[in-house]
Amino acid sequence: MPSRTPEEIRASIEENRLQLAVSLDRLRGEVVELSDWRRQLVAHQQQILIGAGAAGFVLGGGVAAVGSLLFGGKRRRRRREQSALTSAASQIASAAGSIASSAD
């Protein structure tokens, strides 16, 4: 193994120090860029809006509403039929009452 002279070792250390300084400056720039939340909002505006819309839909009960629309039809139909039967029964009772009154 060839030994290096003290001057070569100093030169190598200085070169490593300069490379480290460049790498550190580059890293600082990347950290500043990535931690700038305003810039991130502008860069990812569409994804953020889609996520916010989806979160609002879920928090606003959209899942329950869609489920009700898709699977709640039987209940609504049954309620309408019961309401129609109740209405028809009251009309029949009313008509029967008026016929009985007129027969007296």
Buried (B, 14 or more C-beta within 10 A) or exposed (E): EEEEEEEEEEEEEEEEEEEEEEEEEEEEEEEEEEEEEEEEEEEEEEEEEEEEEEEEEEEEEEEEEEEEEEEEEEEEEEEEEEEEEEEEEEEEEEEEEEEEEEEE
